[in-house]
Amino acid sequence: MSKRYESDTFRTRLYDYLTFDSTIPELLRVKKPYGKSRRATGEPVSFAVSEQGYANVNVLGKTYRRSRVIYSLCKGRIPDGYVVDHIDGNRLNDHPDNLRVCTYQENRWNADSHGGKRQNYLPKGISYYAKADQYRAMLRLSGRHYTRLSPSVSDLILFLQELRQEHHKEFAFDGWTEWTEKDQKAADIKYQTGPVLGKVLTGGKPAHVRLNRATGQMYRQTADGKRHSVAESDLIQL
């Protein structure tokens, strides 16, 4: 972490050249121009959104995350080894009331993941586990992995929420939790799986039969991950 964020000199210079203004989208105004800057006194400080979704600003001749600038300007020094966290998980909400300092691990707890509608169409901490033909929730806590398998994503969301509330406390962030039956169907189609319809006897042993929502076909899956079609006449209802 760069010491420039933690320097008292840096904070003093922020006070000299910038002011916070919650009434404008930019949140920062020029108090007086810095160096050869073309910005006029009172002009909003424009920002650019990074690939990671943070607002970056050019101030004092360098580029900084706006959240760090506003925290330093409005709330105080950022301690060594700490980062600025967005309480509501919105990386563009840089209002001081939404900013706090925390450890890197706490920041990761409160961050969204690569999941969601834009990526794997599953909520944070949940993935499709092809070997078991089920969805899997996973959370790592102090080196230990907590996992659960289920054909229902809603069940896994509740499982993760309970774990996060217990262990992550005020830094718990669940992300996408408003999971509907429509979402479940969309995920099932994407991963070519579906609900359990019943069982079928194979070699005298019962095996679950699922509906592939993408194709409309019934199937059973063996331990090697292979799928076998099942005729409706062979289905044993649950």
N, C-alpha and C positions, 0 to 999 in steps of 0.2 A: 504494500500500500504506500502510495506516495506521501511523503511528509508534508507536501505543499498544502494538503487538505487540513492538516492538523496544526499548522503554524499559526501562532498568534499574529504574526506579521501579515500573513495571508488574510486573516479575518479583518484586521484593521484596514487593509487596503480595500476589502469588499465594502466596508462601511463608508469609505471615502468615495467610492465610485458607483455604487449600486444601491438601490432601495427596493424593498419588496412591495408589491402592489397586487392584492388579491382580486381587484376588480377587472383585471385584464387577463386574457388567456396566456400571455407570455410570463406573467407573475413577477417579472423583474423590469425595473426602469433604470435608465442612466441618471445618476445623480450629478455626475460631471464626466466629460469625455476623458478617456484614458489614452495617453500618448498621442499617436497620430490617428486614433479612431475617428471615423466620420459620423459616429452617432452623436446626436445632439442631446443636450440636457432634457430630461423628461421623456425621451424616446424609449419605447419598449425594446427589450433585448430579445431578438428573435432566437428561435431554437430549431434544431434539426433532430428528427427521431432516428436513433441508431437501429441497426439490424436487430438488436436485442430488445428494442422497444422503449429505450430510455430517451429522455430529452437531453440533448447536449447543447451547451452554450459556449460561445467564445467571449471570454472576459479576461481582463488583465493580460491580454496577449496570448492566451492559451485556451485550449478546449477542455471543458470540465462537464461532468454530469450536473445538470441543473439541480437535482435533488441534493447533492453535496454542497453546492453553492448556497442554496436556500437554507439548508440546515445550519451551515456555518454562520450565515448572516443573521438568522432569526432565533436559533436555539442554543448555539454554542459550539465549542470545540469538539471535533470528532476524535475520540480516544484512539490511541495506537492499537491496531489489531481489530478494530470494529468497522462495520460498514453501515450505510444508511439504508433502512428498510422501509418499504411502503406498506403501511398497516393494512390497507384494503386490497393489496395485491395488484393495484393499478399502477404500473410503472410511470404513467404520465401524470398522475395526481401528486404533484410536488408541493401541495399546500403544507405549511409547517405542521398543522394538526395531524397530517397523515404520515409524518416522518418520525422515525425513531432510530437510535443506534442499537446495533445488536452484533452478535458474533456471526461469522460466516455461516456456521451450521444453522443458527436460528433463522438467518435470512433464507437459507435453502428450504427450511420447513415452510416458510411463508410464501414461497415462490410457486408459480405454476410450473407444470412439467411440459414435456413435448406432446402430451396427450391432448385430447379435446377434438372438436369437430374439424380442426384444420389438419390434424395429423392422423392418429390411428382411430379416431371416432370413439374413443373411450375416455372416461374420466381419469384424473390424476391418480397414479399408483395402480392402475388396472390395465391388464393386457390380455390378449387371447393366447391361451396355452394349447397349441395344436396337439401335443402328445396326449393330453387328457380330453381334448375336445370340449374345454370349458374355459370360462374367463377366470383370470387369476389376479387376486389383490396381493400386493407385496409392500411391506414397509420395513425399513431397516432402522433399528434402534440400538444404539450402543454396541454395534457389531453383530447383533442378532437379527435374523430375518423372520418377520411374522408374515405368514402366507395363508391364503384360503382360496379354495376353488369352488366355483358355483356356475351353473348355467344362467343365473340371474345377476345382472350387473347391479341392480338395486340392493341386493343382499350384501354385495361386496362394498358398496358405498357406505352402508351403515357400519360394517366391520371396520373400515378405515377411519370413519369419523370418530368412533369410540376410542380407537387407539390414539389418534392425533389429539383429541381433547384431553386424554389422560396424560400423555407424555409431552406433547408440544405446547400445551396450555395456550397462552395468549398469542403464540406464534403459529397456532394451527391454521392451516389453510387447505380447504378441501377442493377448491376449484369448482368444476362443473358437477353439481349435485342434483339439479332439477331433471332427473332422468325419468322419461316417460315410456310408455309401451311402444310408442312410435320410434323412440331412440333405440329401444331394445331390438325391434324388428330391423332397423337400419343396420345395426351392428351385426346382427345374425346374418343378414344378407351379405354384408361385406366379408365376413369370415366363413360364409357358407356353412352355418350351423343353425341350431334352432332348439325348440323345447323338446323335452322327453315326452313321447306319445304313449309309450308302453314298453313292453319287453318282448324278446323273442328267445326261444330255446335254441342254443347251439351246443351240440355235444352233451345235451342233458343239463346244461347250465344256462341260467337266464342272462341276457345281455340287454342293455338299454337300447331302445330304438328312438332316434331323433328325426325331426323333420328338417331337411335342408331348405331353409326359407328362400335361398337363391334359386333353387331348381324345382322345389316342390316335391322332391323325392324323399322317401323314408330310407334310413340307413342305420347300420350299426358299425361301430368302430372297434377294431381289435387292438391289442396291446402294441402292435408294431406301427400303429397309426393309419393303417389301411381301412378304407371304408367299403362296406358291402351293402348292396341294395337289399331291401326287405319288402316282401309282398304284403299287402294289407291283410291277406288271409292268414298270414303267419303271426300277426301281431297279437300279443296278449295285453289287454288293457290293464292299466294300473288300478 
